[in-house]
């Protein structure tokens, strides 16, 4: 898809230049026609400077704070330009407000608070659910488009879920009438797991004093330490001990007493089969639960249980174990693995467990495929980049949509752009269930022994 010249001449500022920032630059240039000289990366450290030089874009090492973000950005962007936030510790809500006041188009991959925002004694306010609620409260058509939480997951995974549900409905003989929740209900969907297994690995053994991950270390540690969040289905008999409901918003999700690093669940992915995974708190637990909700008047009639079940890369799993053994103290060092990776893949999909069986639909992308498709990428980063470029394509077509999330966006537009970067998009049927065949309750998926992961 080719944008008109005025769009391609817009300046683009990327906040954060760790793994994802360099990953999206080749796609911005190739797929959206953005001029290399129009792209500026702003990073809190110098780590990405060599990538910026390699990619031929401008680079500024300057941490953005509550005090300086407005003045820094005002000097770099004017009305109609694009602001892409792939950082941590920079408030998405503040950037949304600034962007809309200044006519700037905005996208982030996660709704981030300022540094320390996850440490409040008010647990509900630290959840992804509440950050999402606050962002959506800013929604108003006619304002510059601000796309929230749109990377691989959250973001791309919603479009994969829609495409997958349509394929399942075709198999089961159900037609789509325009309401995703009603389609899920007719298909008998009870559980929706965002089921991901990252098998990318390095040749050597990791240093136990360094926390390794295949994407952000800081971001992953924050998720591991947050309370687990679950989109709560209407088939559930009762909430887990210590869980709490939200008082504001659509109340599509609950949060648990246990943290993401402590909540181990049973899952299934193609190739590996049954796996144990971490129920990492994510935006899509509530956004997909909202999308698939069906109301009768003011009463909730149907909703599946929705959550992210993540089986991290081997080096990340080893780092998590060491981090937990040391009382979840901040590691001495963190390192995002990219060029050191030697093999493996990232299988990212949606596992629909229905009354007619299970279906996994998603992207199976190998490290070698990702490196052939775009420089400065791994399987993980390219899935994120594909989601971002797909969303920006939609933004270019809808510049005044206000604050939107993936669920508000035409999945076909995003998938048409993202598809070439996703390896094999596959649908797999499975008879797997975590226990008793018709027990779809969350408690059946929770691993009783949460040690050793």
Secondary structure, DSSP 8 states (H G I E B T S, - for coil): ----HHHHTS-EEEE--SSHHHHHHHHHHHHH---GGGEEEEESSSTTHHHHHHHT-EEEE----TTTHHHHHHTT--TT-EEEE--SSS-HHHHHHHHHHTT-EEEESS---STTGGG-S-GGGGSHHHHHHHHHTT--TTS--EE-S-BTTTBHHHHHHHHHHHHHHHHHT----S-HHHHHHHTTEEEEEEEEEE--EESS---TTEEEESS-HHHHHHHHHSEEEEE--TT--S--TT-EE-SSTT--EEEEEEEGGG-EEEEEETTTEEEEEEEE--THHHHHHHHT-EEETTEEEE--EEEEEEE--HHHHHHHHHHHHTTT---SEEEE-STTEEE-EEEEEEEEEETTEEEEEEEEEEHHHHHHHSTT--HHHHHHHHHHHHHHHHHHH-TT--EE-GGGS-HHHHHHHHGGGSBEEEEEEE---SSSTT---HHHHB-S-----
